[in-house]
């Protein structure tokens, strides 16, 4: 199947394009088509052909393109102008494109195209008005000393003059232009005197000339060309703005007053042009909803990333983001805003040959890559193309950033209706293939070369099928590696699940034993004896002991006082609970709690990666206290907390028992303590304490360089299996 682009090339390069069989067929198909897709594809191809001819060394005769466009509008008087309007609105065509020159030339002879041009200029008026309003807010809110020094007091009369002209133009546009156009033009020529020598924007001279021509011959080709030249000088961030890239230092220092004067003058010229040219009927018009007020970063961000907004409105928001960043350095924008600002402003930045000066940096971070991969599905064609190019550059520079879900997003681009998007996506896969394996890279390189060589003759479906097969091969290669990694992670998680189940069973047995031995056998027995003997004082003591023991067991299960009293006090509470149990067996037993003055709950929390880690740390310390109480056979348990280095907390649980620092056998509790330490990023080890005792050390934050020399990297003792 021959591609449409090949058919279009035959039309353009025939001896007489207007009389070619291909163009006659195109006219008939366009007239019968239910939408403007065919016309938009033809116009894009025509613009590419005009670009190629203008870039050639020989002088290009473009009269054939003008006649071709007028003939197409004659065959489709409604859909052809609508297709032009859609391309302009979607930024698929900007005012810098050669086809737009043809449209402005043809508009002098075609009411349909004149209506599209008038509607476009009217929408530009709204965008410039929004920018001028934002500038005015900045100038009146905080006018800089440099502004006053550069423009002086004459700026105020100039702004009053421009405001009065705009109001007069709004009351009766046609009559005002006819009666006052020349007078306004003379006033505009005087605006240049407000700027220092060599710094007055050339656009001011064009503005005055345009007002004169709009008053005398509004639809003449010279007038249309002059207005187009003014539109090309304008952009969401024009050169006369201090925040524009490449603006002179003097202009950056001058603040926004000069830019405000130029913007208001431009606003008048565009409003006069829109009023001088007949617009399309109301049923055919597509009004532009600007809505960029109030001038605030959140409003601009919402407009910038909203795919439902007109791309030109989003581009205007991008220009205002630049302006806001310059005036308010404290304003902070997300990675999404940064990326979309570059993508939407790129069509207005042109190289020496007139081509789009696309951003060369690609993704500067993984967060920006995520935004770019979302932008490849943007409703705006130019955003999609530029985002795809940036993804390709990111694939070359940082292929390791791409994950399987990124591959699947790129896959959909290989069946895109835009050939440029398809080819660029294939380039991204080629770069990723080189990262995966050299063999895959060779295969993709061959397919990519065939993609470029056969682009004109091969059908879209054929090329799409080959691209899809190649990209699927790369994606499968990437996915196989990730599946293997996932299998390893699943096996590790399964091992941890078994450990957790075993720990839960052990904890259930432990809680049952504590309730049976401590509560039912001991405390409940004492309480029953006191009641039988009617010794109510002892009964009250027994009941209080019973409640305290039940509270201790519940606190072990869920430490409510950790939330209400903090970590340090909770450890004190558990240490007192342990002392009560020790004293029952050996009355001389005691516990100690030592905390350095510089250690606080906030200091401990600062060493935690997440708030939930504090509970895991609590359970590690509680397990160490429980091990010392049950298995050390000592009479003293000491908990010490200190900060040996800035940003480091060290918690030690020591006893004077008979463990002699280990080694101890492995147990579920010991394994779980190590797992918990890993999860909170802590180091845990044990070793001998003074005498025959054992000390367990948990270190949070930056690990000491000599940790391994001081403590052996061994598992913590658990409730079974060793000397504990």
Secondary structure as UniProt FT lines:
FT   HELIX           4..12
FT   TURN            15..16
FT   HELIX           17..19
FT   HELIX           21..32
FT   HELIX           37..55
FT   HELIX           63..75
FT   TURN            77..78
FT   HELIX           79..89
FT   TURN            90..91
FT   TURN            95..96
FT   HELIX           98..107
FT   TURN            108..109
FT   HELIX           111..141
FT   HELIX           145..151
FT   TURN            152..153
FT   HELIX           154..171
FT   HELIX           173..191
FT   HELIX           192..194
FT   TURN            197..199
FT   HELIX           203..216
FT   TURN            218..219
FT   HELIX           221..233
FT   TURN            236..237
FT   TURN            239..240
FT   TURN            242..243
FT   TURN            245..246
FT   HELIX           249..253
FT   TURN            254..256
FT   HELIX           257..276
FT   HELIX           282..284
FT   HELIX           297..305
FT   TURN            307..308
FT   HELIX           311..327
FT   TURN            329..330
FT   HELIX           335..346
FT   TURN            347..348
FT   TURN            352..353
FT   HELIX           366..375
FT   TURN            376..377
FT   HELIX           381..397
FT   HELIX           399..401
FT   HELIX           404..411
FT   HELIX           412..415
FT   HELIX           419..436
FT   HELIX           438..453
FT   TURN            454..457
FT   HELIX           460..514
FT   HELIX           515..523
FT   HELIX           524..532
FT   TURN            533..534
FT   HELIX           536..557
FT   HELIX           560..564
FT   HELIX           567..585
FT   TURN            587..588
FT   STRAND          590..595
FT   TURN            597..598
FT   HELIX           601..606
FT   TURN            611..612
FT   HELIX           613..631
FT   STRAND          636..642
FT   TURN            646..647
FT   STRAND          648..655
FT   TURN            660..661
FT   HELIX           668..680
FT   STRAND          683..688
FT   TURN            691..692
FT   STRAND          694..701
FT   TURN            705..706
FT   HELIX           707..710
//
